[in-house]
Amino acid sequence: MTIVIELMILTALAGLMIHEKHRKLPEMLTETGIHRIFLKAAAGIWNFQKRKTKFFRWPGVRADLQIMQPEIPPDLAEELYYIRKISTVLLLLFAGGMTCLFISLSAYTGDLVSRDGQIRRQGYNGNDIQVQLVAENDVGEKDGSYELHIAAREYSREEADRLFRQASVQMEKIMLGTNVSPDEVRADLVLPSSVAGYPFRISWKPDSYDYLHADGTLQSGQDIPPQGTTVMLTADYVYREQKWEQVLHVRIMPPVLSTQEQMHKAMEQLLQKGEKESRREEYLTLPQTFQGHMIRWKTLPEDNGRYLLALILMGAVLIYITADRELHGRVRTRQEELLLSYPQFVSQLVLYMGAGMTLRNVLIRLSGDYTKRRVQGERRQHLYEELCRVRHELEGGISETAAIEHFAGRCSAQEYIRVCSLLTQNQKKGNSELLKLLREEADRAASQRLDHARKLGEQAGTKLLVPMMLMLGIVMVLIMVPAYRSF
């Protein structure tokens, strides 16, 4: 099913790109290569939605684009923005779909079982492998799934085998603890992780945890029937890369298995027996018949492509949504920077106009100084970028009043609207007290900047509460854990 979905996504993308390959893009989209192919497909989607629906368009984007790119017509700016955003999503879907398809095909074509029912074992220096096996009968019906651990081929070590036989004999006595016989276990068993004088690391695995823990202690609160129960303990001995297994039985309480469970258990034992007996062979031959039925084996594919596909689809949606939020965040950052630059702007107006310069010369002077600083490597400042636009408008023949009104509209902050209103009134009617009003505005702007700086400091202090709480939690853990362990 996952492969079908992946193929549908890739086929739809390929068909869209083929259908839109001759589409003409706006001149401002200068990208080349494969990205341009996705831009054409995105342009097709954008033009379709303009005619049919407005699902892809979010409120506020057009206004933000007018603020960030006032030199581009609103319709064109919106078209360029959405085409680039949609092309990014399409590129992610295509790349992710190809990756998921490769993973899915690898999972389904990488069957380890050969036609004659053999699995190649890893070489002497190889690693153990864990496979999921699916048994099917001669009519294609599934008999069950099995998990099988296949160890790598091992060198023969006669001395290690001899030590294992000796240790296993001692273990039969050590395991009993205070119990007299394995057929009459009434106290906890002793399941050591090693035997003195032998180089083995030992791990224990009971076949049932209903009445016995892995460490050998009996389960409390369990009603053991009078006839008792039998639990099989498997001790795995490990020395370097060599492994041995000792199976011990104690009398506690055997579980009642259904017919299907008994068949499954018998198949597991048959698989484990064949795996152990063939550890010196290059291939592990799986059973071909079981209880009178023919069996056909194959490994259970582990297809992780669907999870990656789900993440990619979620990522594509998040990219599309967060692009608008990122644009709005840039607009908000621009507005904050304009407010911080406002006191300096008014002070410069007072300084230059107080020295006798005309408003036109002041605006040209400020933009010219900024251009020189930019050539020397100074960072971009939104206020002076707007002043450069005012300069271009003045040089293009627009009147000072219109250029100042455009400047106030682009800045869109109340402070700039107020000072621009004073300047335009002076241009239209004349105002002998303009310089005095500008000085008062400069004093007000300086006071507002102090208030704004104080507000930013309070916000920074609030944001620091989260890492401070995390540090407090870490300190409490560092203090409480050693104190708890000391008891």
TIGUKOL-811914 format. One record per residue (C-alpha): residue number from 1; residue in three letters; x, y, z. Coordinates in Angstrom, 2 decimals. Layout:
<atoms>
ATOM   kenu   fiti        px        py        pz
ATOM    NUM    ALA         X         Y         Z
...
</atoms>
This chain:
<atoms>
ATOM   kenu   fiti        px        py        pz
ATOM      1    MET      0.00      0.00      0.00
ATOM      2    THR      2.84      2.39      0.81
ATOM      3    ILE      4.48      1.78     -2.56
ATOM      4    VAL      1.18      2.52     -4.31
ATOM      5    ILE      0.83      5.88     -2.52
ATOM      6    GLU      4.44      6.78     -3.30
ATOM      7    LEU      4.00      5.89     -6.97
ATOM      8    MET      0.80      7.93     -7.14
ATOM      9    ILE      2.55     11.00     -5.71
ATOM     10    LEU      5.53     10.67     -8.05
ATOM     11    THR      3.31     10.01    -11.06
ATOM     12    ALA      1.18     13.07    -10.30
ATOM     13    LEU      4.29     15.25     -9.93
ATOM     14    ALA      5.83     13.91    -13.13
ATOM     15    GLY      2.60     14.45    -15.06
ATOM     16    LEU      2.32     17.99    -13.73
ATOM     17    MET      5.91     18.82    -14.72
ATOM     18    ILE      5.43     17.38    -18.22
ATOM     19    HIS      2.17     19.27    -18.67
ATOM     20    GLU      3.71     22.58    -17.61
ATOM     21    LYS      7.13     22.23    -19.24
ATOM     22    HIS      6.35     24.87    -21.91
ATOM     23    ARG      4.85     27.40    -19.47
ATOM     24    LYS      6.42     30.86    -19.58
ATOM     25    LEU      7.57     32.16    -16.19
ATOM     26    PRO      7.74     35.81    -15.06
ATOM     27    GLU     11.04     37.47    -15.99
ATOM     28    MET     12.03     37.95    -12.34
ATOM     29    LEU     12.19     34.15    -11.85
ATOM     30    THR     15.74     33.62    -13.09
ATOM     31    GLU     16.43     30.22    -11.49
ATOM     32    THR     17.87     27.57    -13.80
ATOM     33    GLY     18.27     23.81    -13.85
ATOM     34    ILE     15.84     21.39    -12.23
ATOM     35    HIS     14.53     24.13     -9.95
ATOM     36    ARG     13.08     25.90    -12.98
ATOM     37    ILE     11.09     22.78    -13.88
ATOM     38    PHE      9.46     22.84    -10.45
ATOM     39    LEU      8.86     26.59    -10.79
ATOM     40    LYS      6.89     25.95    -13.99
ATOM     41    ALA      4.82     23.28    -12.24
ATOM     42    ALA      4.22     25.66     -9.33
ATOM     43    ALA      3.19     28.41    -11.75
ATOM     44    GLY      0.64     26.03    -13.24
ATOM     45    ILE     -0.83     25.32     -9.80
ATOM     46    TRP     -0.89     29.05     -8.98
ATOM     47    ASN     -2.68     30.00    -12.20
ATOM     48    PHE     -5.21     27.19    -11.72
ATOM     49    GLN     -6.07     28.27     -8.17
ATOM     50    LYS     -6.50     31.89     -9.26
ATOM     51    ARG     -9.29     30.76    -11.59
ATOM     52    LYS    -10.90     28.13     -9.37
ATOM     53    THR    -10.17     28.74     -5.68
ATOM     54    LYS     -8.24     30.88     -3.25
ATOM     55    PHE     -7.22     28.00     -0.99
ATOM     56    PHE     -3.50     28.64     -1.40
ATOM     57    ARG     -3.75     32.32     -0.54
ATOM     58    TRP     -3.56     33.47      3.07
ATOM     59    PRO     -4.73     36.85      4.37
ATOM     60    GLY     -2.07     39.37      5.26
ATOM     61    VAL      0.55     38.08      2.82
ATOM     62    ARG     -0.24     40.69      0.18
ATOM     63    ALA      0.09     43.56      2.67
ATOM     64    ASP      3.37     42.17      4.04
ATOM     65    LEU      4.77     41.86      0.52
ATOM     66    GLN      3.83     45.46     -0.25
ATOM     67    ILE      5.79     46.55      2.82
ATOM     68    MET      8.85     44.40      2.12
ATOM     69    GLN      8.90     44.88     -1.69
ATOM     70    PRO      7.21     48.21     -2.47
ATOM     71    GLU      9.04     48.52     -5.78
ATOM     72    ILE      7.24     45.44     -7.21
ATOM     73    PRO      3.55     45.63     -8.22
ATOM     74    PRO      1.38     43.85     -5.61
ATOM     75    ASP     -0.02     41.24     -8.02
ATOM     76    LEU      3.43     40.35     -9.35
ATOM     77    ALA      4.99     40.23     -5.87
ATOM     78    GLU      2.25     37.88     -4.69
ATOM     79    GLU      2.63     35.67     -7.77
ATOM     80    LEU      6.44     35.41     -7.36
ATOM     81    TYR      6.11     34.67     -3.65
ATOM     82    TYR      3.58     31.86     -4.03
ATOM     83    ILE      5.29     30.30     -7.06
ATOM     84    ARG      8.58     30.05     -5.16
ATOM     85    LYS      6.85     28.68     -2.08
ATOM     86    ILE      4.84     26.06     -3.99
ATOM     87    SER      7.94     25.00     -5.95
ATOM     88    THR      9.79     24.38     -2.68
ATOM     89    VAL      6.97     22.12     -1.51
ATOM     90    LEU      6.90     20.24     -4.84
ATOM     91    LEU     10.68     19.74     -4.73
ATOM     92    LEU     10.44     18.34     -1.20
ATOM     93    LEU      7.61     15.99     -2.20
ATOM     94    PHE      9.50     14.74     -5.25
ATOM     95    ALA     12.80     14.15     -3.42
ATOM     96    GLY     11.05     12.60     -0.43
ATOM     97    GLY      8.85     10.41     -2.62
ATOM     98    MET     11.87      9.06     -4.50
ATOM     99    THR     13.65      8.32     -1.21
ATOM    100    CYS     10.60      6.58      0.26
ATOM    101    LEU     10.10      4.53     -2.91
ATOM    102    PHE     13.72      3.38     -2.83
ATOM    103    ILE     13.40      2.37      0.84
ATOM    104    SER     10.15      0.48      0.18
ATOM    105    LEU     11.52     -1.35     -2.87
ATOM    106    SER     14.68     -2.27     -0.97
ATOM    107    ALA     12.58     -3.71      1.84
ATOM    108    TYR     10.50     -5.88     -0.49
ATOM    109    THR     13.25     -7.00     -2.86
ATOM    110    GLY     15.90     -7.79     -0.27
ATOM    111    ASP     14.64    -11.28      0.60
ATOM    112    LEU     17.40    -13.26      2.31
ATOM    113    VAL     15.84    -16.68      1.66
ATOM    114    SER     16.95    -18.36     -1.57
ATOM    115    ARG     14.67    -20.50     -3.74
ATOM    116    ASP     15.90    -23.69     -2.13
ATOM    117    GLY     15.07    -22.40      1.38
ATOM    118    GLN     18.55    -21.32      2.43
ATOM    119    ILE     19.80    -18.18      4.19
ATOM    120    ARG     23.43    -17.20      3.75
ATOM    121    ARG     25.12    -16.93      7.11
ATOM    122    GLN     27.58    -14.11      7.80
ATOM    123    GLY     31.27    -15.01      7.55
ATOM    124    TYR     33.56    -15.76     10.44
ATOM    125    ASN     34.20    -12.07     11.11
ATOM    126    GLY     30.68    -11.00     10.30
ATOM    127    ASN     27.81     -9.95     12.55
ATOM    128    ASP     24.79    -11.82     13.78
ATOM    129    ILE     21.60    -11.11     11.84
ATOM    130    GLN     18.00    -11.03     12.98
ATOM    131    VAL     15.38    -11.95     10.40
ATOM    132    GLN     11.60    -11.97     10.36
ATOM    133    LEU     10.38    -15.10      8.60
ATOM    134    VAL      6.96    -15.78      7.13
ATOM    135    ALA      5.91    -19.38      6.51
ATOM    136    GLU      3.44    -20.12      3.70
ATOM    137    ASN      2.03    -23.52      2.76
ATOM    138    ASP      1.86    -24.96     -0.73
ATOM    139    VAL     -1.43    -23.15     -1.45
ATOM    140    GLY     -0.06    -19.75     -0.44
ATOM    141    GLU     -1.71    -19.56      2.99
ATOM    142    LYS      0.28    -17.98      5.80
ATOM    143    ASP      1.14    -20.46      8.57
ATOM    144    GLY      2.81    -17.96     10.87
ATOM    145    SER      5.60    -15.44     11.30
ATOM    146    TYR      8.81    -16.16     13.20
ATOM    147    GLU     11.74    -14.15     14.43
ATOM    148    LEU     15.08    -15.90     14.04
ATOM    149    HIS     18.52    -14.89     15.24
ATOM    150    ILE     21.24    -16.18     12.91
ATOM    151    ALA     24.74    -16.08     14.34
ATOM    152    ALA     27.85    -15.61     12.25
ATOM    153    ARG     30.03    -18.60     11.34
ATOM    154    GLU     32.37    -19.54     14.16
ATOM    155    TYR     35.75    -21.18     14.53
ATOM    156    SER     35.88    -24.51     16.39
ATOM    157    ARG     37.24    -24.23     19.95
ATOM    158    GLU     37.54    -27.63     21.56
ATOM    159    GLU     38.92    -26.28     24.82
ATOM    160    ALA     36.05    -23.82     25.20
ATOM    161    ASP     33.60    -26.65     24.59
ATOM    162    ARG     35.25    -28.70     27.32
ATOM    163    LEU     35.07    -25.79     29.78
ATOM    164    PHE     31.43    -25.28     28.90
ATOM    165    ARG     30.63    -28.91     29.70
ATOM    166    GLN     32.37    -28.59     33.06
ATOM    167    ALA     30.67    -25.30     33.92
ATOM    168    SER     27.27    -26.63     32.93
ATOM    169    VAL     27.66    -29.55     35.35
ATOM    170    GLN     28.48    -27.16     38.23
ATOM    171    MET     25.64    -24.86     37.24
ATOM    172    GLU     23.10    -27.60     37.82
ATOM    173    LYS     24.13    -27.56     41.50
ATOM    174    ILE     24.72    -23.83     41.92
ATOM    175    MET     21.35    -22.94     40.43
ATOM    176    LEU     19.43    -24.83     43.13
ATOM    177    GLY     20.60    -22.62     45.98
ATOM    178    THR     18.88    -23.93     49.12
ATOM    179    ASN     16.60    -26.21     47.14
ATOM    180    VAL     17.22    -29.94     47.30
ATOM    181    SER     16.19    -30.92     43.78
ATOM    182    PRO     15.06    -29.22     40.54
ATOM    183    ASP     11.87    -31.28     40.84
ATOM    184    GLU     11.06    -29.66     44.20
ATOM    185    VAL     11.83    -25.94     44.06
ATOM    186    ARG     10.38    -24.08     47.10
ATOM    187    ALA     12.90    -21.22     47.51
ATOM    188    ASP     14.49    -18.70     45.20
ATOM    189    LEU     16.92    -19.99     42.61
ATOM    190    VAL     20.49    -18.74     42.23
ATOM    191    LEU     21.13    -17.62     38.64
ATOM    192    PRO     24.71    -16.27     38.60
ATOM    193    SER     26.14    -14.23     35.73
ATOM    194    SER     29.44    -16.15     35.94
ATOM    195    VAL     30.98    -19.26     37.45
ATOM    196    ALA     34.23    -18.94     39.36
ATOM    197    GLY     37.15    -20.34     37.38
ATOM    198    TYR     35.39    -20.17     34.01
ATOM    199    PRO     35.55    -17.38     31.44
ATOM    200    PHE     31.88    -17.25     30.51
ATOM    201    ARG     29.38    -14.43     30.75
ATOM    202    ILE     26.02    -16.00     31.48
ATOM    203    SER     22.55    -14.61     30.87
ATOM    204    TRP     19.34    -16.32     31.87
ATOM    205    LYS     16.02    -16.54     30.12
ATOM    206    PRO     13.06    -18.41     31.62
ATOM    207    ASP     10.44    -19.53     29.16
ATOM    208    SER      7.70    -18.12     31.42
ATOM    209    TYR      7.67    -15.13     33.76
ATOM    210    ASP      4.38    -16.02     35.39
ATOM    211    TYR      6.02    -17.62     38.41
ATOM    212    LEU      9.73    -16.82     38.06
ATOM    213    HIS     11.69    -13.60     37.62
ATOM    214    ALA     14.74    -13.42     35.35
ATOM    215    ASP     17.00    -13.17     38.42
ATOM    216    GLY     15.70    -16.46     39.85
ATOM    217    THR     13.36    -15.09     42.53
ATOM    218    LEU      9.89    -16.59     42.66
ATOM    219    GLN      6.91    -14.41     41.88
ATOM    220    SER      5.10    -13.42     45.07
ATOM    221    GLY      1.33    -13.59     45.32
ATOM    222    GLN      0.97    -16.42     42.80
ATOM    223    ASP     -1.07    -19.53     43.64
ATOM    224    ILE      1.05    -22.49     42.60
ATOM    225    PRO     -1.09    -25.57     42.01
ATOM    226    PRO     -0.36    -28.66     44.09
ATOM    227    GLN      0.99    -30.61     41.15
ATOM    228    GLY      3.46    -27.81     40.48
ATOM    229    THR      4.62    -26.38     37.16
ATOM    230    THR      7.64    -26.88     34.97
ATOM    231    VAL      9.67    -23.87     33.84
ATOM    232    MET     12.49    -24.15     31.35
ATOM    233    LEU     15.52    -21.99     32.06
ATOM    234    THR     17.88    -21.22     29.20
ATOM    235    ALA     21.39    -20.15     30.17
ATOM    236    ASP     23.34    -18.46     27.38
ATOM    237    TYR     27.13    -18.78     27.80
ATOM    238    VAL     29.29    -16.27     25.94
ATOM    239    TYR     33.06    -16.32     25.60
ATOM    240    ARG     34.38    -13.82     23.06
ATOM    241    GLU     32.40    -14.65     19.93
ATOM    242    GLN     31.49    -18.19     21.03
ATOM    243    LYS     28.09    -18.96     22.51
ATOM    244    TRP     26.64    -22.00     24.23
ATOM    245    GLU     23.23    -22.74     25.56
ATOM    246    GLN     22.25    -24.81     28.55
ATOM    247    VAL     18.63    -25.73     29.10
ATOM    248    LEU     17.51    -26.56     32.64
ATOM    249    HIS     14.05    -27.50     33.88
ATOM    250    VAL     12.61    -26.78     37.29
ATOM    251    ARG      9.28    -27.86     38.66
ATOM    252    ILE      6.95    -24.87     39.14
ATOM    253    MET      4.02    -24.53     36.68
ATOM    254    PRO      3.84    -25.18     32.91
ATOM    255    PRO      1.55    -22.94     30.86
ATOM    256    VAL     -1.39    -24.52     29.07
ATOM    257    LEU     -0.79    -24.07     25.33
ATOM    258    SER     -3.42    -24.14     22.63
ATOM    259    THR     -2.99    -26.27     19.52
ATOM    260    GLN     -1.89    -23.24     17.50
ATOM    261    GLU      0.55    -22.19     20.24
ATOM    262    GLN      1.95    -25.71     20.43
ATOM    263    MET      2.49    -25.71     16.66
ATOM    264    HIS      4.14    -22.29     16.86
ATOM    265    LYS      6.37    -23.45     19.72
ATOM    266    ALA      7.30    -26.63     17.86
ATOM    267    MET      8.22    -24.61     14.78
ATOM    268    GLU     10.32    -22.22     16.89
ATOM    269    GLN     12.18    -25.14     18.45
ATOM    270    LEU     12.69    -26.69     15.03
ATOM    271    LEU     14.10    -23.43     13.70
ATOM    272    GLN     16.35    -22.92     16.69
ATOM    273    LYS     17.61    -26.51     16.47
ATOM    274    GLY     18.40    -26.14     12.78
ATOM    275    GLU     20.12    -22.82     13.42
ATOM    276    LYS     22.37    -24.27     16.15
ATOM    277    GLU     23.22    -27.41     14.24
ATOM    278    SER     24.27    -25.47     11.13
ATOM    279    ARG     26.49    -22.83     12.69
ATOM    280    ARG     29.52    -24.24     10.94
ATOM    281    GLU     27.73    -24.24      7.61
ATOM    282    GLU     27.58    -21.43      5.09
ATOM    283    TYR     23.82    -21.72      4.70
ATOM    284    LEU     20.98    -22.32      7.14
ATOM    285    THR     18.42    -24.65      5.55
ATOM    286    LEU     14.90    -23.97      6.75
ATOM    287    PRO     12.35    -26.78      7.20
ATOM    288    GLN     10.50    -27.58      4.00
ATOM    289    THR      7.68    -29.57      5.63
ATOM    290    PHE      5.91    -29.31      8.97
ATOM    291    GLN      3.27    -31.69     10.26
ATOM    292    GLY      2.52    -32.96      6.78
ATOM    293    HIS      2.35    -29.54      5.07
ATOM    294    MET      4.73    -28.04      2.55
ATOM    295    ILE      6.20    -24.72      3.71
ATOM    296    ARG      7.48    -21.85      1.61
ATOM    297    TRP      9.57    -19.29      3.48
ATOM    298    LYS     10.27    -15.60      2.92
ATOM    299    THR     11.50    -12.81      5.16
ATOM    300    LEU      9.02    -10.27      6.50
ATOM    301    PRO      9.97     -6.93      4.88
ATOM    302    GLU     10.62     -4.01      7.19
ATOM    303    ASP      9.22     -1.11      5.20
ATOM    304    ASN     10.03      2.18      6.93
ATOM    305    GLY      9.20      4.20      3.83
ATOM    306    ARG      5.65      4.93      5.02
ATOM    307    TYR      6.91      6.66      8.16
ATOM    308    LEU      9.34      8.78      6.17
ATOM    309    LEU      6.60      9.56      3.66
ATOM    310    ALA      4.30     10.76      6.47
ATOM    311    LEU      7.09     12.98      7.84
ATOM    312    ILE      7.76     14.41      4.37
ATOM    313    LEU      4.07     15.20      3.82
ATOM    314    MET      3.91     16.88      7.21
ATOM    315    GLY      7.10     18.78      6.43
ATOM    316    ALA      5.69     20.00      3.12
ATOM    317    VAL      2.57     21.33      4.84
ATOM    318    LEU      4.64     22.99      7.58
ATOM    319    ILE      6.95     24.62      5.03
ATOM    320    TYR      3.97     26.05      3.17
ATOM    321    ILE      2.36     27.39      6.34
ATOM    322    THR      5.50     28.67      8.08
ATOM    323    ALA      6.62     30.60      4.98
ATOM    324    ASP      3.78     33.09      5.55
ATOM    325    ARG      4.63     33.30      9.24
ATOM    326    GLU      8.27     33.90      8.41
ATOM    327    LEU      7.30     36.69      6.01
ATOM    328    HIS      5.14     38.31      8.68
ATOM    329    GLY      8.00     37.94     11.17
ATOM    330    ARG     10.31     39.82      8.81
ATOM    331    VAL      7.72     42.60      8.56
ATOM    332    ARG      7.44     42.79     12.35
ATOM    333    THR     11.23     42.89     12.70
ATOM    334    ARG     11.33     45.69     10.13
ATOM    335    GLN      8.75     47.70     12.07
ATOM    336    GLU     10.68     47.28     15.32
ATOM    337    GLU     13.89     48.42     13.63
ATOM    338    LEU     12.12     51.47     12.17
ATOM    339    LEU     10.86     52.43     15.64
ATOM    340    LEU     14.35     52.10     17.10
ATOM    341    SER     15.78     54.25     14.29
ATOM    342    TYR     13.11     56.96     14.61
ATOM    343    PRO     14.81     59.13     17.31
ATOM    344    GLN     18.04     59.23     15.30
ATOM    345    PHE     16.12     60.19     12.15
ATOM    346    VAL     14.32     63.10     13.84
ATOM    347    SER     17.56     64.28     15.47
ATOM    348    GLN     19.27     64.32     12.08
ATOM    349    LEU     16.40     66.35     10.62
ATOM    350    VAL     16.74     68.88     13.44
ATOM    351    LEU     20.53     69.04     13.03
ATOM    352    TYR     20.64     69.54      9.27
ATOM    353    MET     17.57     71.75      8.94
ATOM    354    GLY     18.79     73.83     11.88
ATOM    355    ALA     22.02     74.34      9.93
ATOM    356    GLY     20.01     75.83      7.05
ATOM    357    MET     19.67     72.86      4.69
ATOM    358    THR     16.45     72.34      2.76
ATOM    359    LEU     14.38     69.22      3.34
ATOM    360    ARG     15.24     67.88     -0.13
ATOM    361    ASN     18.98     68.25      0.52
ATOM    362    VAL     18.63     66.65      3.95
ATOM    363    LEU     16.94     63.55      2.53
ATOM    364    ILE     19.50     63.26     -0.28
ATOM    365    ARG     22.36     63.76      2.21
ATOM    366    LEU     21.11     61.04      4.57
ATOM    367    SER     20.62     58.51      1.77
ATOM    368    GLY     24.01     59.37      0.22
ATOM    369    ASP     25.88     58.90      3.51
ATOM    370    TYR     24.14     55.55      4.01
ATOM    371    THR     25.10     54.41      0.50
ATOM    372    LYS     28.76     55.16      1.25
ATOM    373    ARG     28.58     53.24      4.51
ATOM    374    ARG     27.00     50.27      2.74
ATOM    375    VAL     29.92     50.18      0.31
ATOM    376    GLN     32.24     50.00      3.32
ATOM    377    GLY     30.39     46.97      4.68
ATOM    378    GLU     27.79     48.40      7.06
ATOM    379    ARG     24.71     46.24      7.62
ATOM    380    ARG     21.43     46.94      5.88
ATOM    381    GLN     19.06     49.35      7.69
ATOM    382    HIS     15.42     49.57      6.70
ATOM    383    LEU     15.03     53.28      7.50
ATOM    384    TYR     17.82     54.35      5.20
ATOM    385    GLU     16.68     51.91      2.51
ATOM    386    GLU     13.38     53.80      2.53
ATOM    387    LEU     15.26     57.12      2.36
ATOM    388    CYS     17.14     55.80     -0.68
ATOM    389    ARG     13.75     55.14     -2.32
ATOM    390    VAL     12.74     58.72     -1.46
ATOM    391    ARG     15.91     59.95     -3.13
ATOM    392    HIS     15.20     57.92     -6.28
ATOM    393    GLU     11.66     59.32     -6.40
ATOM    394    LEU     12.97     62.89     -6.04
ATOM    395    GLU     15.53     62.33     -8.77
ATOM    396    GLY     12.77     60.83    -10.91
ATOM    397    GLY     10.77     64.05    -10.78
ATOM    398    ILE      8.26     63.33     -8.02
ATOM    399    SER      7.47     66.29     -5.78
ATOM    400    GLU      8.83     66.46     -2.24
ATOM    401    THR      5.34     66.32     -0.77
ATOM    402    ALA      4.42     63.15     -2.69
ATOM    403    ALA      7.76     61.50     -1.90
ATOM    404    ILE      7.33     62.22      1.83
ATOM    405    GLU      3.77     60.88      1.79
ATOM    406    HIS      4.98     57.70      0.07
ATOM    407    PHE      7.71     57.40      2.70
ATOM    408    ALA      5.16     57.70      5.53
ATOM    409    GLY      2.93     55.09      3.89
ATOM    410    ARG      5.76     52.58      3.55
ATOM    411    CYS      6.90     53.04      7.14
ATOM    412    SER      3.25     52.87      8.31
ATOM    413    ALA      4.20     53.69     11.93
ATOM    414    GLN      2.36     56.44     13.79
ATOM    415    GLU      5.60     58.21     14.65
ATOM    416    TYR      6.70     58.51     11.03
ATOM    417    ILE      3.23     59.58      9.94
ATOM    418    ARG      3.32     62.36     12.53
ATOM    419    VAL      6.71     63.78     11.56
ATOM    420    CYS      5.95     63.44      7.84
ATOM    421    SER      2.70     65.34      8.41
ATOM    422    LEU      4.71     68.22      9.87
ATOM    423    LEU      7.05     68.17      6.87
ATOM    424    THR      4.27     68.08      4.28
ATOM    425    GLN      2.37     70.89      5.99
ATOM    426    ASN      5.55     72.95      5.88
ATOM    427    GLN      5.87     72.22      2.14
ATOM    428    LYS      2.26     73.16      1.39
ATOM    429    LYS      1.53     76.10      3.73
ATOM    430    GLY      4.82     76.98      5.34
ATOM    431    ASN      5.44     76.83      9.07
ATOM    432    SER      7.78     79.18     10.88
ATOM    433    GLU      7.76     76.96     13.96
ATOM    434    LEU      8.74     73.74     12.11
ATOM    435    LEU     12.18     73.57     13.72
ATOM    436    LYS     10.68     74.04     17.19
ATOM    437    LEU      8.11     71.30     16.55
ATOM    438    LEU     10.82     68.97     15.28
ATOM    439    ARG     12.88     69.56     18.44
ATOM    440    GLU      9.86     68.71     20.56
ATOM    441    GLU      9.31     65.60     18.46
ATOM    442    ALA     12.98     64.63     18.93
ATOM    443    ASP     12.61     64.92     22.73
ATOM    444    ARG      9.43     62.84     22.62
ATOM    445    ALA     11.11     60.22     20.44
ATOM    446    ALA     14.08     59.95     22.83
ATOM    447    SER     11.69     59.40     25.74
ATOM    448    GLN      9.75     56.78     23.80
ATOM    449    ARG     12.97     54.97     22.94
ATOM    450    LEU     13.87     54.74     26.62
ATOM    451    ASP     10.43     53.28     27.34
ATOM    452    HIS     10.82     50.84     24.46
ATOM    453    ALA     14.26     49.75     25.66
ATOM    454    ARG     12.84     49.20     29.15
ATOM    455    LYS     10.05     47.07     27.68
ATOM    456    LEU     12.54     44.97     25.67
ATOM    457    GLY     14.57     44.41     28.83
ATOM    458    GLU     11.49     43.15     30.68
ATOM    459    GLN     10.69     40.80     27.79
ATOM    460    ALA     14.25     39.46     27.82
ATOM    461    GLY     13.99     38.81     31.55
ATOM    462    THR     10.75     36.90     31.02
ATOM    463    LYS     12.32     34.75     28.28
ATOM    464    LEU     15.20     33.88     30.62
ATOM    465    LEU     12.78     32.24     33.05
ATOM    466    VAL     12.57     29.06     30.96
ATOM    467    PRO     16.32     28.25     30.94
ATOM    468    MET     16.51     29.29     34.60
ATOM    469    MET     13.77     26.78     35.47
ATOM    470    LEU     15.58     24.10     33.49
ATOM    471    MET     18.80     24.84     35.35
ATOM    472    LEU     16.91     24.68     38.66
ATOM    473    GLY     15.53     21.27     37.71
ATOM    474    ILE     19.01     20.00     36.80
ATOM    475    VAL     20.45     21.26     40.11
ATOM    476    MET     17.63     19.56     42.04
ATOM    477    VAL     18.31     16.28     40.22
ATOM    478    LEU     22.05     16.54     40.94
ATOM    479    ILE     21.30     17.04     44.63
ATOM    480    MET     18.45     14.56     45.10
ATOM    481    VAL     19.80     11.56     43.15
ATOM    482    PRO     22.98     11.10     45.27
ATOM    483    ALA     20.94     11.69     48.43
ATOM    484    TYR     18.39      9.07     47.34
ATOM    485    ARG     21.07      6.50     46.51
ATOM    486    SER     22.75      6.98     49.88
ATOM    487    PHE     19.75      5.46     51.70
</atoms>
